[in-house]
C-alpha cells in the first residue's frame, strides 16, 4: 500500500488505517451494538495482513474494551503504529465525562499502555477539547508524556483553529483527527487549509459517515439497529436526511461498479482526494469488511467522477 508522511511526525502511514470504535461493542453511550471479540481480533489481523500499518483506537471505545482487543490482536505480530486518545473517562456506573486535568490524563495514559500491552504509544491524542478552559493543562501533560518517552507523538481530535493555536503556544500540534465525509464537510473551508499550511498531519474519521455511505444501508436495516447502537439517534439516519443520503450512496455504488469496488471505497477515496488529508480511518467489525474497503488505500477518483459527485451535492444540499 502507498504511504504518506503524517505531518511533522516522520511516520510513514498507509492511506487508510483500521478504526476500532465499533469493535468496542455495545452497552455504552456511543456503542455499536453486540460485537464478538474473536471476530474483532480476526479483523485486526486481516487489516495488518493486507498491509495497513496503523490502528486507531481510544480508551473510551467500549470503555476500555477496544484497547484490550487491539492489544491482544497485535501480540506476537510485527508492530503496527498504535494511535489512541484520552480525555473521555467513565465511572463505575459507566457514565462518561470529560477531563483534561494532568493527573487524569496521566492515569489514562498508564491504563492505555497496560490495556494495549505496549511500552510506548505512537500517537496520543486529546479526544475532545472539553472542558475547553483546561486545553492548556491537557496539552501540557501530553507534551510532558512525550518528553518522558511514554508517547512518541501528540495530536488533537475535534479541535478548531483557535483551539489548535492555543495548544501550539505550548508544544507543536503534530496531527489533527477531524470528522470528514461527503455528509460532513465542515472542516473543508478553514480547518483543512490551516493544517496544510502548518504541516499538521490529518487523519479523518467517519469517511463513510458511520456506515451510511457503504452502499449496504437500507431503511429496513436502519430500523432494526440494536437499541444500544448510537446511530439510531443520528439525524443523518432519519428522514428527511436519510433518503438523500441513501441516494448519494447509490451514486457512489454506481461509480464503484465501473471499477469493481464498493460505494464505501468511493466515499473514502473522495476524502483522500483533498490534499490536506494524509489518511482516513476506516472502521470495520468483520474481516470481510476491511477486505472490501482496502482498495481505497490506492484508489483515485477521476476528474469526471469527482465532478459527478459534486454535481449531486450541489443539487441535493
HELIX and SHEET records of a PDB file:
HELIX    1   1 UNK A   22  UNK A   24  5                                   3    
HELIX    2   2 UNK A   37  UNK A   49  1                                  13    
HELIX    3   3 UNK A   65  UNK A   74  1                                  10    
HELIX    4   4 UNK A  102  UNK A  116  1                                  15    
HELIX    5   5 UNK A  132  UNK A  134  5                                   3    
HELIX    6   6 UNK A  135  UNK A  147  1                                  13    
HELIX    7   7 UNK A  161  UNK A  168  1                                   8    
HELIX    8   8 UNK A  191  UNK A  197  1                                   7    
HELIX    9   9 UNK A  219  UNK A  223  1                                   5    
HELIX   10  10 UNK A  230  UNK A  233  5                                   4    
HELIX   11  11 UNK A  235  UNK A  237  5                                   3    
HELIX   12  12 UNK A  241  UNK A  257  1                                  17    
HELIX   13  13 UNK A  263  UNK A  272  1                                  10    
HELIX   14  14 UNK A  287  UNK A  293  1                                   7    
HELIX   15  15 UNK A  294  UNK A  297  5                                   4    
HELIX   16  16 UNK A  303  UNK A  315  1                                  13    
SHEET    1   A 2 UNK A   3  UNK A   5  0                                        
SHEET    2   A 2 UNK A  12  UNK A  14 -1                                        
SHEET    1   B 9 UNK A  16  UNK A  19  0                                        
SHEET    2   B 9 UNK A  54  UNK A  56  1                                        
SHEET    3   B 9 UNK A  81  UNK A  86  1                                        
SHEET    4   B 9 UNK A 121  UNK A 126  1                                        
SHEET    5   B 9 UNK A 151  UNK A 157  1                                        
SHEET    6   B 9 UNK A 175  UNK A 177  1                                        
SHEET    7   B 9 UNK A 201  UNK A 204  1                                        
SHEET    8   B 9 UNK A 279  UNK A 283  1                                        
SHEET    9   B 9 UNK A  16  UNK A  19  1                                        
SHEET    1   C 2 UNK A  88  UNK A  90  0                                        
SHEET    2   C 2 UNK A  96  UNK A  98 -1                                        
END                                                                             
